Amino acid sequence: MLQEITVKNLALIEEIHLDFSPSFNVLTGETGAGKSIIIDSLGLALGGRFSAEMIRSGAETAIVDAAFLIGNRPELQEYLAGIGIQVGPDNMLIIQREISNTGKNRCRVNGQLVTVLSLTKIGEFLIDIHGQHEHQSLLFSEKQLELLDQYAGATCMRLHKETAQVFKEWQTLDNEFHTLQQNEADLARKVELLKFQINEIDQAQLVIGEDEDLLKERAVLSASERLYQAATESYKALYDNSNGNAAVELLGTAERTLAQVAVVDPRLESILETLREAACQAEEVSRELRSYQEQIQFDPARLAEIDARLDELTRLKRKYGTNSIGEILLLAERSQQELSGIAHREERSAELEGELAKFKSRLAEMAEALSQERQMAAEKLEQAIMAQLNDLNMAQTRFKINLTQIETSSG
């Protein structure tokens, strides 16, 4: 159910917000007051077409926000889950569409970007706009079947869901079967490509995370001269200074001088203790800097080796369309699985053929049961509608539901 709608910079509307009650709502007003714009805004929010002329004069973008309480709608919730849309415990669905005068538009559902096609599909679940010249959802056979199944009741709905699931499983197996049946020339080319990819990735001896480690090592090696110079100057300033003004030496002088007078004034004891700690820390830092100096490598050969390895990793990432070594390794694993599948295709083809025959038989039984449920519901619905037409003094009108079974190309 539509809870509220906000429209900004659309046609004549600068900004408007409407809250709807749970019962019947009516929009009234004079011609040109904007009633149709509200309806058009709702259609826009649910994937309708737009043009830049719809944007209010002087504005760059127009925005429509619509909030729906979806309640218990299993099919809608299943579709939303399929495209990664999360619905909270409040069962609220917040739809936003922003259009610009450049022709671009952004669609969001519960804050997540979606395509206009997804928005249109969601709209089919949420609302039906009836107008003098509107194409209504009742014109589509899919919608007619959906309504008939709902009228038929829980048994029909369950059969529909179970049949659709079995058909989906059958399609997956059927696609795999036909892939295995492709001609030998295509298979040979596929095998060569898979072997090449597997061999190339294996020879590269990739390790997850090595690109990051190499970049860090390269940064250190590239800056080794600057690092060595900084460590040397810092060491000299702290400890090894021929001018006699190294920090450790100066701290030692200060400590000895202060120790001579600390016995006179006890207040100097805490200062003297701090000075001794500073001297100790300066010596410790000096030793660490000395050790760091000795570990710094001036290794142009290693730097060239790292650059070559990084170039190889970059080439592989670019070739296989990813920025992750893990994804390349996963591709190799999948290629190996596909290669094994092709190698055993005859065995797998025979296995699939048997499974498909079982699925086909099962589908036929389920489809027949579903058709019978629909046929009984159709006859019941025909009678109910004819009774309504008779009450409207339209006794000569005939309402008929025709159900036709259509055989697929695969039988």
C-alpha positions as a Markdown table, in Angstrom:
| # | Residue | x | y | z |
|---|---|---|---|---|
| 1 | Met | 0.0 | 0.0 | 0.0 |
| 2 | Leu | 1.2 | 3.5 | -0.9 |
| 3 | Gln | 2.0 | 5.3 | 2.4 |
| 4 | Glu | 3.4 | 8.6 | 1.2 |
| 5 | Ile | 5.0 | 10.4 | -1.8 |
| 6 | Thr | 7.3 | 13.4 | -2.1 |
| 7 | Val | 7.8 | 15.2 | -5.5 |
| 8 | Lys | 10.4 | 17.9 | -6.1 |
| 9 | Asn | 10.9 | 20.0 | -9.3 |
| 10 | Leu | 8.6 | 18.0 | -11.5 |
| 11 | Ala | 6.5 | 20.0 | -14.1 |
| 12 | Leu | 4.7 | 22.8 | -12.2 |
| 13 | Ile | 5.5 | 21.3 | -8.7 |
| 14 | Glu | 8.4 | 22.8 | -6.8 |
| 15 | Glu | 7.9 | 20.5 | -3.8 |
| 16 | Ile | 5.0 | 18.6 | -2.4 |
| 17 | His | 4.5 | 15.8 | 0.2 |
| 18 | Leu | 1.4 | 13.7 | 0.5 |
| 19 | Asp | 0.5 | 11.2 | 3.2 |
| 20 | Phe | -2.2 | 8.6 | 2.3 |
| 21 | Ser | -4.6 | 7.0 | 4.8 |
| 22 | Pro | -5.1 | 3.2 | 4.8 |
| 23 | Ser | -8.6 | 3.6 | 3.4 |
| 24 | Phe | -9.9 | 5.2 | 0.2 |
| 25 | Asn | -8.1 | 8.4 | -0.9 |
| 26 | Val | -9.3 | 10.9 | -3.5 |
| 27 | Leu | -7.4 | 13.8 | -5.1 |
| 28 | Thr | -9.7 | 16.6 | -6.3 |
| 29 | Gly | -9.0 | 20.0 | -7.8 |
| 30 | Glu | -9.6 | 22.2 | -10.8 |
| 31 | Thr | -8.1 | 21.5 | -14.2 |
| 32 | Gly | -4.4 | 22.3 | -14.1 |
| 33 | Ala | -4.1 | 22.0 | -10.4 |
| 34 | Gly | -1.6 | 19.1 | -10.7 |
| 35 | Lys | -3.7 | 15.9 | -10.1 |
| 36 | Ser | -2.3 | 14.2 | -13.2 |
| 37 | Ile | 1.2 | 15.2 | -12.2 |
| 38 | Ile | 0.9 | 13.3 | -9.0 |
| 39 | Ile | -0.2 | 10.2 | -10.9 |
| 40 | Asp | 2.6 | 10.7 | -13.4 |
| 41 | Ser | 5.1 | 11.1 | -10.6 |
| 42 | Leu | 4.0 | 7.8 | -9.1 |
| 43 | Gly | 4.4 | 6.1 | -12.5 |
| 44 | Leu | 7.9 | 7.7 | -12.8 |
| 45 | Ala | 8.9 | 6.3 | -9.4 |
| 46 | Leu | 7.9 | 2.9 | -10.6 |
| 47 | Gly | 10.0 | 2.9 | -13.8 |
| 48 | Gly | 7.9 | 4.9 | -16.2 |
| 49 | Arg | 9.5 | 6.8 | -19.1 |
| 50 | Phe | 10.7 | 10.4 | -18.6 |
| 51 | Ser | 12.0 | 13.2 | -20.7 |
| 52 | Ala | 14.0 | 16.3 | -19.7 |
| 53 | Glu | 11.0 | 18.5 | -20.4 |
| 54 | Met | 9.3 | 17.0 | -17.3 |
| 55 | Ile | 11.8 | 18.8 | -15.0 |
| 56 | Arg | 10.6 | 22.1 | -13.6 |
| 57 | Ser | 11.9 | 25.1 | -15.4 |
| 58 | Gly | 15.1 | 26.4 | -13.8 |
| 59 | Ala | 15.9 | 23.1 | -12.0 |
| 60 | Glu | 18.6 | 20.6 | -13.0 |
| 61 | Thr | 17.0 | 17.5 | -11.4 |
| 62 | Ala | 13.7 | 16.2 | -10.3 |
| 63 | Ile | 13.2 | 13.7 | -7.5 |
| 64 | Val | 10.3 | 11.5 | -6.6 |
| 65 | Asp | 10.3 | 9.5 | -3.3 |
| 66 | Ala | 7.5 | 6.9 | -2.7 |
| 67 | Ala | 7.1 | 4.8 | 0.4 |
| 68 | Phe | 5.1 | 1.5 | 0.3 |
| 69 | Leu | 4.1 | -0.9 | 3.0 |
| 70 | Ile | 4.4 | -4.2 | 1.2 |
| 71 | Gly | 3.0 | -6.5 | 3.9 |
| 72 | Asn | 3.1 | -10.2 | 3.3 |
| 73 | Arg | 4.0 | -10.4 | -0.5 |
| 74 | Pro | 6.1 | -13.6 | -0.9 |
| 75 | Glu | 6.6 | -13.2 | -4.7 |
| 76 | Leu | 7.7 | -9.5 | -4.3 |
| 77 | Gln | 10.0 | -10.4 | -1.3 |
| 78 | Glu | 11.5 | -13.2 | -3.3 |
| 79 | Tyr | 12.2 | -10.9 | -6.3 |
| 80 | Leu | 13.7 | -8.2 | -4.0 |
| 81 | Ala | 15.9 | -10.8 | -2.3 |
| 82 | Gly | 17.1 | -12.0 | -5.8 |
| 83 | Ile | 18.4 | -8.5 | -6.6 |
| 84 | Gly | 19.9 | -8.0 | -3.2 |
| 85 | Ile | 17.3 | -5.6 | -1.7 |
| 86 | Gln | 16.9 | -5.9 | 2.1 |
| 87 | Val | 13.5 | -5.3 | 3.6 |
| 88 | Gly | 13.3 | -4.4 | 7.3 |
| 89 | Pro | 10.9 | -5.8 | 9.9 |
| 90 | Asp | 8.6 | -2.8 | 9.2 |
| 91 | Asn | 8.1 | -4.2 | 5.6 |
| 92 | Met | 8.6 | -0.7 | 4.2 |
| 93 | Leu | 9.9 | -0.2 | 0.7 |
| 94 | Ile | 11.4 | 3.2 | 0.0 |
| 95 | Ile | 11.7 | 4.0 | -3.7 |
| 96 | Gln | 13.5 | 7.0 | -5.1 |
| 97 | Arg | 14.1 | 8.1 | -8.6 |
| 98 | Glu | 16.1 | 11.1 | -9.6 |
| 99 | Ile | 16.1 | 12.4 | -13.2 |
| 100 | Ser | 18.4 | 15.2 | -14.6 |
| 101 | Asn | 18.1 | 17.5 | -17.6 |
| 102 | Thr | 21.0 | 15.7 | -19.1 |
| 103 | Gly | 18.9 | 12.6 | -19.6 |
| 104 | Lys | 20.5 | 10.6 | -16.8 |
| 105 | Asn | 18.6 | 9.1 | -13.9 |
| 106 | Arg | 19.3 | 7.2 | -10.7 |
| 107 | Cys | 17.0 | 4.7 | -9.2 |
| 108 | Arg | 17.2 | 3.5 | -5.5 |
| 109 | Val | 15.2 | 1.0 | -3.5 |
| 110 | Asn | 15.8 | 1.1 | 0.2 |
| 111 | Gly | 19.0 | 3.1 | -0.5 |
| 112 | Gln | 20.4 | 0.6 | -3.0 |
| 113 | Leu | 21.0 | 1.5 | -6.7 |
| 114 | Val | 18.9 | -0.5 | -9.1 |
| 115 | Thr | 18.2 | -0.5 | -12.9 |
| 116 | Val | 15.0 | 1.0 | -14.4 |
| 117 | Leu | 14.1 | -2.5 | -15.5 |
| 118 | Ser | 14.2 | -3.7 | -11.9 |
| 119 | Leu | 12.1 | -0.7 | -10.8 |
| 120 | Thr | 9.5 | -1.5 | -13.5 |
| 121 | Lys | 9.3 | -5.1 | -12.3 |
| 122 | Ile | 8.9 | -4.0 | -8.7 |
| 123 | Gly | 6.2 | -1.6 | -9.8 |
| 124 | Glu | 4.2 | -4.5 | -11.3 |
| 125 | Phe | 3.9 | -6.0 | -7.8 |
| 126 | Leu | 3.0 | -2.7 | -6.1 |
| 127 | Ile | 0.4 | -0.8 | -8.1 |
| 128 | Asp | -1.8 | -0.7 | -11.2 |
| 129 | Ile | -2.6 | 2.6 | -12.8 |
| 130 | His | -5.9 | 2.7 | -14.6 |
| 131 | Gly | -6.4 | 5.5 | -17.1 |
| 132 | Gln | -8.3 | 6.3 | -20.2 |
| 133 | His | -5.3 | 5.5 | -22.4 |
| 134 | Glu | -3.1 | 3.4 | -20.0 |
| 135 | His | -1.9 | -0.1 | -20.8 |
| 136 | Gln | -3.2 | -2.1 | -17.8 |
| 137 | Ser | -1.5 | -5.1 | -16.4 |
| 138 | Leu | -4.7 | -7.2 | -16.9 |
| 139 | Leu | -3.8 | -7.2 | -20.6 |
| 140 | Phe | -0.8 | -9.4 | -20.0 |
| 141 | Ser | -1.4 | -13.2 | -19.8 |
| 142 | Glu | 1.2 | -13.5 | -17.0 |
| 143 | Lys | -0.8 | -11.2 | -14.8 |
| 144 | Gln | -4.1 | -13.0 | -15.7 |
| 145 | Leu | -2.6 | -16.3 | -14.7 |
| 146 | Glu | -1.3 | -14.8 | -11.4 |
| 147 | Leu | -4.8 | -13.5 | -10.6 |
| 148 | Leu | -6.4 | -16.8 | -11.5 |
| 149 | Asp | -3.9 | -18.7 | -9.3 |
| 150 | Gln | -4.7 | -16.3 | -6.4 |
| 151 | Tyr | -8.4 | -16.8 | -6.9 |
| 152 | Ala | -7.9 | -20.6 | -7.0 |
| 153 | Gly | -6.4 | -20.5 | -3.6 |
| 154 | Ala | -3.5 | -22.0 | -1.5 |
| 155 | Thr | -3.4 | -25.4 | -3.3 |
| 156 | Cys | -3.0 | -23.8 | -6.7 |
| 157 | Met | -0.4 | -21.3 | -5.5 |
| 158 | Arg | 1.6 | -24.1 | -3.9 |
| 159 | Leu | 1.5 | -26.1 | -7.1 |
| 160 | His | 2.5 | -23.1 | -9.1 |
| 161 | Lys | 5.5 | -22.4 | -6.9 |
| 162 | Glu | 6.6 | -26.1 | -6.8 |
| 163 | Thr | 6.2 | -26.4 | -10.6 |
| 164 | Ala | 8.2 | -23.3 | -11.2 |
| 165 | Gln | 11.0 | -24.6 | -8.9 |
| 166 | Val | 11.2 | -27.9 | -10.7 |
| 167 | Phe | 11.1 | -26.2 | -14.1 |
| 168 | Lys | 14.1 | -24.0 | -13.0 |
| 169 | Glu | 16.0 | -27.1 | -11.9 |
| 170 | Trp | 15.2 | -28.8 | -15.2 |
| 171 | Gln | 16.4 | -25.7 | -17.2 |
| 172 | Thr | 19.7 | -25.8 | -15.4 |
| 173 | Leu | 20.2 | -29.4 | -16.3 |
| 174 | Asp | 19.0 | -28.8 | -19.9 |
| 175 | Asn | 21.5 | -26.0 | -20.4 |
| 176 | Glu | 24.3 | -28.1 | -19.1 |
| 177 | Phe | 23.2 | -31.0 | -21.4 |
| 178 | His | 23.2 | -28.8 | -24.5 |
| 179 | Thr | 26.5 | -27.3 | -23.6 |
| 180 | Leu | 28.0 | -30.8 | -23.6 |
| 181 | Gln | 26.4 | -31.5 | -27.0 |
| 182 | Gln | 28.1 | -28.6 | -28.8 |
| 183 | Asn | 30.2 | -29.6 | -31.8 |
| 184 | Glu | 33.6 | -31.1 | -31.5 |
| 185 | Ala | 35.4 | -28.2 | -33.1 |
| 186 | Asp | 34.0 | -25.8 | -30.5 |
| 187 | Leu | 34.9 | -28.2 | -27.8 |
| 188 | Ala | 38.5 | -28.6 | -29.1 |
| 189 | Arg | 39.0 | -24.8 | -29.1 |
| 190 | Lys | 37.4 | -24.6 | -25.6 |
| 191 | Val | 39.8 | -27.3 | -24.3 |
| 192 | Glu | 42.9 | -25.5 | -25.8 |
| 193 | Leu | 41.8 | -22.2 | -24.2 |
| 194 | Leu | 41.2 | -23.8 | -20.8 |
| 195 | Lys | 44.5 | -25.6 | -20.9 |
| 196 | Phe | 46.4 | -22.5 | -21.8 |
| 197 | Gln | 44.7 | -20.5 | -19.0 |
| 198 | Ile | 45.4 | -23.2 | -16.4 |
| 199 | Asn | 49.0 | -23.6 | -17.5 |
| 200 | Glu | 49.7 | -19.8 | -17.6 |
| 201 | Ile | 48.2 | -19.3 | -14.1 |
| 202 | Asp | 50.0 | -22.4 | -12.7 |
| 203 | Gln | 53.4 | -21.2 | -14.1 |
| 204 | Ala | 52.9 | -17.8 | -12.6 |
| 205 | Gln | 52.9 | -19.4 | -9.1 |
| 206 | Leu | 50.6 | -16.8 | -7.7 |
| 207 | Val | 50.3 | -16.3 | -4.0 |
| 208 | Ile | 47.4 | -14.3 | -2.5 |
| 209 | Gly | 48.6 | -11.0 | -1.1 |
| 210 | Glu | 52.0 | -11.1 | -2.7 |
| 211 | Asp | 51.3 | -8.0 | -4.8 |
| 212 | Glu | 50.7 | -6.0 | -1.7 |
| 213 | Asp | 53.9 | -7.4 | 0.0 |
| 214 | Leu | 55.9 | -6.6 | -3.2 |
| 215 | Leu | 54.6 | -3.0 | -3.3 |
| 216 | Lys | 55.7 | -2.5 | 0.3 |
| 217 | Glu | 59.1 | -4.0 | -0.3 |
| 218 | Arg | 59.5 | -1.9 | -3.5 |
| 219 | Ala | 58.7 | 1.3 | -1.6 |
| 220 | Val | 61.4 | 0.5 | 1.0 |
| 221 | Leu | 64.0 | -0.4 | -1.7 |
| 222 | Ser | 63.2 | 2.6 | -3.8 |
| 223 | Ala | 63.8 | 4.9 | -0.8 |
| 224 | Ser | 66.7 | 2.9 | 0.7 |
| 225 | Glu | 69.3 | 5.7 | 0.1 |
| 226 | Arg | 67.1 | 8.3 | 1.6 |
| 227 | Leu | 66.3 | 6.0 | 4.5 |
| 228 | Tyr | 70.0 | 5.2 | 5.1 |
| 229 | Gln | 70.9 | 8.9 | 5.1 |
| 230 | Ala | 68.1 | 9.8 | 7.6 |
| 231 | Ala | 69.1 | 6.9 | 9.9 |
| 232 | Thr | 72.8 | 7.9 | 9.7 |
| 233 | Glu | 72.2 | 11.6 | 10.5 |
| 234 | Ser | 69.8 | 10.7 | 13.3 |
| 235 | Tyr | 72.4 | 8.3 | 14.8 |
| 236 | Lys | 75.1 | 10.9 | 14.6 |
| 237 | Ala | 72.9 | 13.5 | 16.3 |
| 238 | Leu | 72.2 | 11.1 | 19.1 |
| 239 | Tyr | 75.4 | 9.2 | 19.7 |
| 240 | Asp | 78.3 | 9.6 | 17.2 |
| 241 | Asn | 79.2 | 13.2 | 16.8 |
| 242 | Ser | 82.8 | 14.3 | 16.4 |
| 243 | Asn | 82.0 | 17.8 | 17.6 |
| 244 | Gly | 81.2 | 16.5 | 21.1 |
| 245 | Asn | 77.6 | 17.7 | 21.0 |
| 246 | Ala | 75.8 | 14.4 | 20.5 |
| 247 | Ala | 72.5 | 14.1 | 22.4 |
| 248 | Val | 73.6 | 11.1 | 24.5 |
| 249 | Glu | 76.8 | 12.9 | 25.4 |
| 250 | Leu | 75.0 | 16.1 | 26.3 |
| 251 | Leu | 72.4 | 14.2 | 28.4 |
| 252 | Gly | 75.3 | 12.5 | 30.2 |
| 253 | Thr | 76.9 | 15.8 | 31.0 |
| 254 | Ala | 73.7 | 17.2 | 32.2 |
| 255 | Glu | 73.1 | 14.2 | 34.4 |
| 256 | Arg | 76.5 | 14.3 | 36.0 |
| 257 | Thr | 76.2 | 18.1 | 36.6 |
| 258 | Leu | 72.8 | 17.8 | 38.2 |
| 259 | Ala | 73.8 | 14.8 | 40.3 |
| 260 | Gln | 76.4 | 16.9 | 42.0 |
| 261 | Val | 73.9 | 19.4 | 43.4 |
| 262 | Ala | 70.8 | 17.1 | 43.8 |
| 263 | Val | 72.1 | 16.2 | 47.3 |
| 264 | Val | 71.7 | 19.9 | 48.2 |
| 265 | Asp | 68.1 | 20.2 | 47.1 |
| 266 | Pro | 65.9 | 17.1 | 47.1 |
| 267 | Arg | 63.5 | 18.6 | 44.7 |
| 268 | Leu | 66.0 | 18.0 | 41.9 |
| 269 | Glu | 65.8 | 14.2 | 42.5 |
| 270 | Ser | 62.7 | 13.7 | 40.3 |
| 271 | Ile | 64.3 | 15.9 | 37.6 |
| 272 | Leu | 67.5 | 13.9 | 37.8 |
| 273 | Glu | 65.6 | 10.6 | 37.5 |
| 274 | Thr | 63.7 | 11.9 | 34.4 |
| 275 | Leu | 67.1 | 13.0 | 32.9 |
| 276 | Arg | 68.6 | 9.5 | 33.5 |
| 277 | Glu | 65.6 | 7.9 | 31.8 |
| 278 | Ala | 66.0 | 10.2 | 28.8 |
| 279 | Ala | 69.6 | 9.4 | 28.6 |
| 280 | Cys | 68.9 | 5.6 | 28.6 |
| 281 | Gln | 66.2 | 6.0 | 26.0 |
| 282 | Ala | 68.5 | 8.0 | 23.8 |
| 283 | Glu | 71.1 | 5.3 | 24.0 |
| 284 | Glu | 68.5 | 2.6 | 23.2 |
| 285 | Val | 67.2 | 4.6 | 20.2 |
| 286 | Ser | 70.8 | 5.0 | 19.0 |
| 287 | Arg | 71.4 | 1.2 | 19.1 |
| 288 | Glu | 68.1 | 0.6 | 17.2 |
| 289 | Leu | 69.1 | 3.1 | 14.6 |
| 290 | Arg | 72.5 | 1.4 | 14.2 |
| 291 | Ser | 70.8 | -1.9 | 13.7 |
| 292 | Tyr | 68.3 | -0.4 | 11.2 |
| 293 | Gln | 71.2 | 1.0 | 9.2 |
| 294 | Glu | 72.8 | -2.4 | 8.9 |
| 295 | Gln | 69.6 | -3.9 | 7.6 |
| 296 | Ile | 69.0 | -1.4 | 4.9 |
| 297 | Gln | 69.6 | -3.0 | 1.5 |
| 298 | Phe | 71.0 | -1.3 | -1.6 |
| 299 | Asp | 69.9 | -4.0 | -4.0 |
| 300 | Pro | 69.1 | -2.7 | -7.6 |
| 301 | Ala | 68.8 | -6.3 | -8.8 |
| 302 | Arg | 66.1 | -7.1 | -6.3 |
| 303 | Leu | 64.3 | -3.9 | -7.2 |
| 304 | Ala | 64.4 | -4.9 | -10.9 |
| 305 | Glu | 63.1 | -8.4 | -9.9 |
| 306 | Ile | 60.2 | -6.9 | -8.0 |
| 307 | Asp | 59.3 | -4.6 | -10.9 |
| 308 | Ala | 59.3 | -7.5 | -13.3 |
| 309 | Arg | 57.1 | -9.6 | -11.0 |
| 310 | Leu | 54.6 | -6.7 | -10.5 |
| 311 | Asp | 54.5 | -6.2 | -14.3 |
| 312 | Glu | 53.6 | -9.9 | -14.7 |
| 313 | Leu | 50.9 | -9.7 | -12.0 |
| 314 | Thr | 49.4 | -6.5 | -13.6 |
| 315 | Arg | 49.4 | -8.2 | -17.0 |
| 316 | Leu | 47.5 | -11.2 | -15.6 |
| 317 | Lys | 45.0 | -9.1 | -13.7 |
| 318 | Arg | 44.3 | -7.0 | -16.9 |
| 319 | Lys | 44.0 | -10.1 | -19.0 |
| 320 | Tyr | 41.6 | -11.9 | -16.7 |
| 321 | Gly | 39.6 | -8.7 | -15.9 |
| 322 | Thr | 40.2 | -8.5 | -12.2 |
| 323 | Asn | 42.3 | -6.7 | -9.5 |
| 324 | Ser | 42.6 | -9.7 | -7.3 |
| 325 | Ile | 45.1 | -12.5 | -7.4 |
| 326 | Gly | 42.5 | -14.6 | -5.5 |
| 327 | Glu | 40.0 | -14.1 | -8.4 |
| 328 | Ile | 42.7 | -15.3 | -10.9 |
| 329 | Leu | 43.3 | -18.5 | -8.8 |
| 330 | Leu | 39.5 | -19.0 | -8.6 |
| 331 | Leu | 39.3 | -18.7 | -12.4 |
| 332 | Ala | 42.0 | -21.4 | -12.7 |
| 333 | Glu | 40.1 | -23.7 | -10.4 |
| 334 | Arg | 36.9 | -23.2 | -12.3 |
| 335 | Ser | 38.7 | -23.7 | -15.6 |
| 336 | Gln | 40.1 | -27.0 | -14.3 |
| 337 | Gln | 36.6 | -28.1 | -13.2 |
| 338 | Glu | 35.2 | -27.2 | -16.7 |
| 339 | Leu | 38.0 | -29.1 | -18.4 |
| 340 | Ser | 37.3 | -32.1 | -16.3 |
| 341 | Gly | 33.6 | -31.8 | -17.1 |
| 342 | Ile | 34.4 | -31.8 | -20.9 |
| 343 | Ala | 36.8 | -34.7 | -20.5 |
| 344 | His | 34.0 | -36.8 | -19.0 |
| 345 | Arg | 31.2 | -35.2 | -21.1 |
| 346 | Glu | 29.9 | -38.5 | -22.6 |
| 347 | Glu | 29.5 | -40.0 | -19.2 |
| 348 | Arg | 27.9 | -36.8 | -17.9 |
| 349 | Ser | 25.7 | -36.5 | -21.0 |
| 350 | Ala | 24.2 | -39.9 | -20.4 |
| 351 | Glu | 23.7 | -39.1 | -16.7 |
| 352 | Leu | 22.0 | -35.8 | -17.6 |
| 353 | Glu | 19.8 | -37.4 | -20.2 |
| 354 | Gly | 18.4 | -39.8 | -17.6 |
| 355 | Glu | 17.9 | -37.0 | -15.1 |
| 356 | Leu | 16.1 | -34.8 | -17.7 |
| 357 | Ala | 13.8 | -37.7 | -18.6 |
| 358 | Lys | 12.8 | -38.0 | -14.9 |
| 359 | Phe | 12.4 | -34.2 | -14.5 |
| 360 | Lys | 10.3 | -34.1 | -17.7 |
| 361 | Ser | 7.9 | -36.8 | -16.5 |
| 362 | Arg | 7.6 | -35.1 | -13.1 |
| 363 | Leu | 7.0 | -31.7 | -14.7 |
| 364 | Ala | 4.3 | -33.2 | -16.9 |
| 365 | Glu | 2.5 | -34.5 | -13.9 |
| 366 | Met | 2.8 | -31.3 | -12.0 |
| 367 | Ala | 1.8 | -29.2 | -14.9 |
| 368 | Glu | -1.3 | -31.4 | -15.5 |
| 369 | Ala | -2.3 | -31.0 | -11.9 |
| 370 | Leu | -1.8 | -27.3 | -12.0 |
| 371 | Ser | -3.8 | -27.0 | -15.2 |
| 372 | Gln | -6.7 | -28.9 | -13.6 |
| 373 | Glu | -6.7 | -26.6 | -10.6 |
| 374 | Arg | -6.7 | -23.6 | -12.9 |
| 375 | Gln | -9.5 | -25.0 | -15.1 |
| 376 | Met | -11.7 | -25.6 | -12.0 |
| 377 | Ala | -10.9 | -22.1 | -10.7 |
| 378 | Ala | -11.6 | -20.6 | -14.2 |
| 379 | Glu | -15.1 | -22.2 | -14.4 |
| 380 | Lys | -15.9 | -21.0 | -10.9 |
| 381 | Leu | -14.6 | -17.4 | -11.7 |
| 382 | Glu | -16.6 | -17.3 | -14.9 |
| 383 | Gln | -19.8 | -18.1 | -13.0 |
| 384 | Ala | -19.0 | -15.5 | -10.3 |
| 385 | Ile | -18.4 | -12.8 | -12.8 |
| 386 | Met | -21.4 | -13.7 | -14.9 |
| 387 | Ala | -23.5 | -13.4 | -11.7 |
| 388 | Gln | -22.1 | -9.9 | -11.1 |
| 389 | Leu | -22.8 | -8.9 | -14.7 |
| 390 | Asn | -26.3 | -10.1 | -14.3 |
| 391 | Asp | -26.8 | -7.9 | -11.2 |
| 392 | Leu | -25.6 | -5.0 | -13.4 |
| 393 | Asn | -28.3 | -5.7 | -15.9 |
| 394 | Met | -25.7 | -7.0 | -18.4 |
| 395 | Ala | -27.2 | -10.5 | -18.7 |
| 396 | Gln | -26.4 | -10.7 | -22.5 |
| 397 | Thr | -22.7 | -10.2 | -21.8 |
| 398 | Arg | -20.5 | -13.3 | -21.9 |
| 399 | Phe | -17.3 | -13.7 | -19.9 |
| 400 | Lys | -15.0 | -16.6 | -20.8 |
| 401 | Ile | -11.6 | -17.7 | -19.6 |
| 402 | Asn | -9.6 | -19.7 | -22.1 |
| 403 | Leu | -6.7 | -21.8 | -20.9 |
| 404 | Thr | -4.3 | -23.1 | -23.5 |
| 405 | Gln | -1.4 | -25.5 | -22.9 |
| 406 | Ile | 1.6 | -24.5 | -24.9 |
| 407 | Glu | 4.4 | -27.0 | -25.5 |
| 408 | Thr | 7.9 | -25.7 | -25.3 |
| 409 | Ser | 10.5 | -26.2 | -28.0 |
| 410 | Ser | 12.1 | -28.9 | -25.9 |
| 411 | Gly | 8.8 | -30.7 | -25.4 |
